[in-house]
Amino acid sequence: MLGKIGAAIHRGLFWTYDRGTWQYDIMVILILAFIFLTPRSWFRDRPLAALPTADIVLLLDEPPQKVYQLRAALMSDAGGSLLPHAEKVLEHHTGKPVEVVRVEPAFKDSRGRVLSYAVWARERAGF
């Protein structure tokens, strides 16, 4: 008796039953029941909260130049010169000295207000 039970457990664990047998059908039913009836909380599976959009996004990384998108709010206190301010923002963000080559408005809203800037930058040698 114990040998038959052991053999059944062995065949179930190693999936040796042929298709179309009642044992095979029971195994499939048990697997499907596990998949559909197991509570999400057992696996701590929760939907991710909406992530905020990033203030600084790396759009293109082709050495020696990188293109970033900076939210306009980061550039609001730049005054008239965007290049030096963009350098400070990127140096703070990357932790490396950068040289900003070009800054252009990337996106505008329906009223013409700039929402973000495209910034072309190169890492400076040294340090």
Secondary structure by P-SEA (a helix, b strand, c coil): caaaaaaaaaaaaacccccccaaaaaaaaaaaaaacccccccccccccccccccccccccccccbbbbbbcccccccccccaaaaaaaaaaaaacbbbbbcccccccccccccccbbbbbbbbbccc
